[in-house]
Amino acid sequence: MSALLIARFSVKNADKLKEYAAQAPQTMVPFGGEALFRGKADKTLTGGDNDHVMAAIFKFPSLEKIDEWYNSEAYEPLKAIRDEGADFRITSYEVMP
């Protein structure tokens, strides 16, 4: 069953975030990951304050493929760049039929 990875984030260092964003999606390709969306939040319609102002959504073939990508040698060096560039909340979701 397919899965989604949703990253919500607030920028700390725009240059580092650009460096991360230029490299991270390429590391997903061998695991079947593809970018679906990236954008800025407009407003929170319900549920309190929006503590992360940007979001990105990626589709993978399965939750296992997300885990394989996240723990891969290709992605590992990008984690430090990610953390310098923004405060992230990254969550995986199984797509329900």
Contact map, one row per residue, 1 for C-alpha under 8 A:
1110000000000000000000000000000000000000000000000000000000001100000000000000000000000000000001110
1111000000000000000000000000000000000000000000000000000000111110000000000000000000000000000001100
1111100000000000000000000000000000000000000000000000000000111110010000000000000000000000000111100
0111110000000000000000000000000000000000000000000000000011110010000000000000000000000000000111100
0011111000000000000000000000000000000000000000000000000011110000010000000000000000000000011110000
0001111100000000000000000000000000000000000000000000001111000000000000000000000000000000011110000
0000111110000000000000000000000000000000000000000000001110000000000000000000000000000001111000000
0000011111000000000000000000000000000000000000000001111100000000000000000000000000000001110000000
0000001111100000000000000000000000000000000000000001111000000000000000000000000000000111100000000
0000000111110000000000000000000000000000000000000011110000000000000000000000000000000111000000000
0000000011111100100000000000000000000000000000000000000000000000000000000000000000001110000000000
0000000001111100000000000000000000000000000000000000000000000000000000000000000000011110000000000
0000000000111111100000000000000000000000000000000000000000000000000000000000000000011100000000000
0000000000111111110000000000000000000000000000000000000000000000000000000000000000001000000000000
0000000000001111111000000000000000000000000000000000000000000000000000000000000000001000000000000
0000000000001111111100000000000000000000000000000000000000000000000000000000000011011000000000000
0000000000101111111110000000000000000000000000000000000000000000000000000000000011011100000000000
0000000000000111111111000000000000000000000000000000000000000000000000000000000000001000000000000
0000000000000011111111100000000000000000000000000000000000000000000000000000000010000000000000000
0000000000000001111111110000000000000000000000000000000000000000000000000000010011001000000000000
0000000000000000111111111000000000000000000000000000000000000000000000000000000000000000000000000
0000000000000000011111111000000000000000000000000000000000000000000000000000000000000000000000000
0000000000000000001111111110000000000000000000000000000000000000000000000000010000000000000000000
0000000000000000000111111111000000000000000000000000000000000000000000000010010000000000000000000
0000000000000000000011111111100011100000000000000000000000000000000000000000000000000000000000000
0000000000000000000000111111100000000000000000000000000000000000000000000000000000000000000000000
0000000000000000000000111111110000000000000000000000000000000000000010000110000000000000000000000
0000000000000000000000011111111111000000000000000000000000000000000010000000000000000000000000000
0000000000000000000000001111111111000000000000000000000000000000000000000000000000000000000000000
0000000000000000000000000011111110000000000000000000000000000000000000000000000000000000000000000
0000000000000000000000000001111110000000000000000000000000011000110110000000000000000000000000000
0000000000000000000000000001111111000000000000000000000000111000100000000000000000000000000000000
0000000000000000000000001001111111100000000000000000000001111000010000000000000000000000000000000
0000000000000000000000001001100111110000000000000000000001110000000000000000000000000000000000000
0000000000000000000000001000000011111100000000000000000111100000000000000000000000000000000000000
0000000000000000000000000000000001111100000000000000000111100000000000000000000000000000000000000
0000000000000000000000000000000000111110000000000000001111000000000000000000000000000000000000000
0000000000000000000000000000000000111111000000000000011110000000000000000000000000000000000000000
0000000000000000000000000000000000001111100000000000011100000000000000000000000000000000000000000
0000000000000000000000000000000000000111110000000000111000000000000000000000000000000000000000000
0000000000000000000000000000000000000011111100000001111000000000000000000000000000000000000000000
0000000000000000000000000000000000000001111100000000000000000000000000000000000000000000000000000
0000000000000000000000000000000000000000111110000100000000000000000000000000000000000000000000000
0000000000000000000000000000000000000000111111111100000000000000000000000000000000000000000000000
0000000000000000000000000000000000000000001111100000000000000000000000000000000000000000000000000
0000000000000000000000000000000000000000000111110000000000000000000000000000000000000000000000000
0000000000000000000000000000000000000000000111111000000000000000000000000000000000000000000000000
0000000000000000000000000000000000000000000101111100000000000000000000000000000000000000000000000
0000000000000000000000000000000000000000000100111110000000000000000000000000000000000000000000000
0000000000000000000000000000000000000000001100011111100000000000000000000000000000000000000000000
0000000001000000000000000000000000000000000000001111100000000000000000000000000000000000000000000
0000000111000000000000000000000000000000100000000111111000000000000000000000000000000001000000000
0000000111000000000000000000000000000001100000000111111000000000000000000000000000000000000000000
0000000111000000000000000000000000000111100000000001111100000000000000000000000000000000000000000
0000011110000000000000000000000000001111100000000001111110000000000000000000000000000000000000000
0000011100000000000000000000000000111110000000000000011111000000000000000000000000000000000000000
0001111000000000000000000000000000111100000000000000001111100000000000000000000000000000000000000
0001110000000000000000000000000011111000000000000000000111110000000000000000000000000000000000000
0111100000000000000000000000000111110000000000000000000011111000000000000000000000000000000000000
0111100000000000000000000000001111000000000000000000000001111110110000000000000000000000000000000
1110000000000000000000000000001110000000000000000000000000111110100000000000000000000000000000000
1110000000000000000000000000000000000000000000000000000000011111110000000000000000000000000001000
0111000000000000000000000000000000000000000000000000000000011111111000000000000000000000000111000
0000000000000000000000000000000000000000000000000000000000000111111100000000000000000000000000000
0000000000000000000000000000001100000000000000000000000000011111111110000000000000000000000000000
0010100000000000000000000000001010000000000000000000000000010111111111000000000000000000000100000
0000000000000000000000000000000000000000000000000000000000000011111111100000000000000000000000000
0000000000000000000000000000001000000000000000000000000000000001111111110000000000000000000000000
0000000000000000000000000011001000000000000000000000000000000000111111110110000000000000000000000
0000000000000000000000000000000000000000000000000000000000000000011111110011000000000000000000000
0000000000000000000000000000000000000000000000000000000000000000001111111011000000000000000000000
0000000000000000000000000000000000000000000000000000000000000000000111111111000000000000000000000
0000000000000000000000000000000000000000000000000000000000000000000000111111100000000000000000000
0000000000000000000000000010000000000000000000000000000000000000000010011111110000000000000000000
0000000000000000000000010010000000000000000000000000000000000000000011111111111000000000000000000
0000000000000000000000000000000000000000000000000000000000000000000001111111111000000000000000000
0000000000000000000000000000000000000000000000000000000000000000000000001111111110000000000000000
0000000000000000000100110000000000000000000000000000000000000000000000000111111111000000000000000
0000000000000000000000000000000000000000000000000000000000000000000000000011111111100000000000000
0000000000000000000000000000000000000000000000000000000000000000000000000000111111110000000000000
0000000000000001101100000000000000000000000000000000000000000000000000000000111111111000000000000
0000000000000001100100000000000000000000000000000000000000000000000000000000011111111101000000000
0000000000000000000000000000000000000000000000000000000000000000000000000000001111111111000000000
0000000000011001100000000000000000000000000000000000000000000000000000000000000111111100000000000
0000000000111111110100000000000000000000000000000000000000000000000000000000000011111110000000000
0000000011111000100000000000000000000000000000000000000000000000000000000000000001111111000000000
0000000011110000000000000000000000000000000000000000000000000000000000000000000000101111100000000
0000001111000000000000000000000000000000000000000001000000000000000000000000000001100111110000000
0000001110000000000000000000000000000000000000000000000000000000000000000000000000000011111000000
0000111100000000000000000000000000000000000000000000000000000000000000000000000000000001111100000
0000111000000000000000000000000000000000000000000000000000000000000000000000000000000000111110000
0011110000000000000000000000000000000000000000000000000000000010010000000000000000000000011111000
0011110000000000000000000000000000000000000000000000000000000010000000000000000000000000001111100
1111000000000000000000000000000000000000000000000000000000000110000000000000000000000000000111110
1111000000000000000000000000000000000000000000000000000000000000000000000000000000000000000011111
1000000000000000000000000000000000000000000000000000000000000000000000000000000000000000000001111
0000000000000000000000000000000000000000000000000000000000000000000000000000000000000000000000111
